[in-house]
Amino acid sequence: MYVPTKIFFTKGVGRHKEYLTSFELALRSAGIEICNLVTVSSIFPGNCKRVSVEEGVKDLTPGQITFCVMARNSTNEPNRLIAASIGAALPADSNQYGYLSEHHPFGETEKVSGEYAEDLAATMLATTLGVEFNPDTDWSERENIYKMSGKIVRSFNITQSAEGDKNGLWTTVISVGVLLP
């Protein structure tokens, strides 16, 4: 059984005339281009330690199979706003699992996209933990309810946004949670 013990979060942007190459350049910008990435769903493992990008990248070996949660978006439309965001919500009990969410919108700012992804992750965790809340209230109010419950200790997001290249090159943005053994 493989359960990650460490995670790091990174983001990047790439621009190129070829779609695939813009993605490769976004991976390089994020520092994870040497990996064979396998995307997984959105569980933040219990007792998983968050490490810095610098520390996490040191554990990567060229060609290794690397599990990650990834949000990705691309455009070749000049000036079109794109974003890719990972939201995270962690329970107060570090033995329990938390949630990660992916959001990849068009036309949202980095702030709006990040808050939305964070809200998604926190709401998934809150429903799992039995925290009562009104889903129609805005994120800032629900965030306070979640944290005051004592069951959710922290939520955050990592978001990359960009405008499509003015000359029509492919622009790709990524946000990634990289899971390590």
N, C-alpha and C positions, 0 to 999 in steps of 0.2 A: 504494500500500500504506500502510495506517494502522497504525503501531505507537506506542502511548503512550510518552511520555518522562517523565511524572510521574504520581504517584498520591497520593491522600490518603485517609485513613480517617476515617469519621464514624459517629455513631450517634444514635438519637433514639427518643422515645416519644410517642404521641399517644392521647388519649382523647376519645370523642365518641359520641353516640347512633347515628350512622351509621358503618357499617364503612369506607366510602371516605373519609369525612372524618377518621376516626381515622388512616388511612394518610397523608393530606395533612398532618395535624398532626405526625406522626412525621417526615415529610420536612422540615417547617419546623423542628422541633427539631434536626434534623441539619444544617440550613443549605443544603439542596439542592433545595428546592421549586420553584425557577425553571427546572429542567431537564426536558427530555423524556428520561427515563431508558430506556436499552436495556440489559437485563441480558445479560451474556456469561458464558462458562465461566471456568475458574479458573486462568489462567496469569498469573503476575507477569512482565511482559516483562523481558528482559535489559536492563541499563543504564537501567532505569526508576528515577527518583529519588523517594524518599518525601518529600513536603512536608507542612507543617502544614495543618490545616483552614483556618486563616485565609489562608494563602498560596494554597491550592487554590481556595477560594471566590472569590478575586479574579479568577481566570481564567474564571469562569462568566458566560455571557451569557443573559439570559432567553430561553427558548424553544429554546436550542441542544440538539441531539442529543448526549447524554452517555452514554458507555459506563460500565458499572459492574458489579461483582460484589456481589450483595445477598442478605443473609439477612433474612427477614421472617416474623413470626409475629403472630397476632391471637387474641383471645378476647373473648367477652362473658359469660363465666362469672365470677361474683364470686370474688375471691381466688385464681383459678387462676394458677399461676406459669408464665410464658412467657419465652423468651429467643430472641435472634437473635445469631449469632456468626459472624465471619469469622476464620479462621485463616490465617496466612501463614508460609511457609518459604522462605528465600532461600539460594541456593548461595554458596559462598565465591568463585567466579568470577562477578563481576557481569555478564560478557558472556553467561552462561547464564541461562535462564529459571528462575523459581521457581514455587511453587504457592500458590493461594488456595483455601480451602474454605469452604463455607457449611454452617451447622448451625442448625436452628430447632426446638428441642425444647419440650415441655411438661414441667413438673415438675422442671426442672434449675436449679440456682443459676447465677448469673453465672460463678462460678469453675469449676464442673464443665463447663458449656457451653463456656466459652472454652478450657479445656484440651483438651476433646474436638476442637474445631475446629482447634486448633493441632496436635494429634496427627495429624489427618487430612491436613493440608497437609504436615507433615514426613514422614509415611510415604509419601505420593505422591512427594515429592521424593527421599527415600532410595531408593525402588525404581527411580526413573529413573536415579539416579547410581550404582547398584550397591552401595550400602552394605548390608552383611550385618547382619541383626538377627533376633531372635526375636520374631515378632508377638504372642506370648502374654505377653511381659513388660509391666509397667505403663509408662505414659507417661513418668514421671520417669527410669526406667532407659533406655528407648529414646532419650529426649532427649539423655542423656549420650553414648550410643553415636553418635548422629547427629553431635553437635558434635565429639566426639573423632575422628571419621573425617576431619575437616579439609575435608569436602566441603560441609557445611551450616554456614553461618556464623551464622544467626539465625532464630529463629521467634518469633512473637508472635500475639496475638489482640486483637480489639476486639469487645466483647460488650455488648449492652443487654438487661437483664432487667426485668420488671415483674410485679406481681400484677394480675390482672383487677380492674377497678373494682368497688368494693363494692356499687354500685347497678346493676350490669349494663351500664354503657356499654361500647362496644367499646374495647378497649385494643390498640394495635398497637406492636410494637417492630421496629426495623430496625438493622442494622449494614451498612455499605456501604464498599467500596473504589471510589473514583471515579478512573477512568482519563482522563488529559488528554494532549492532543497535545504 
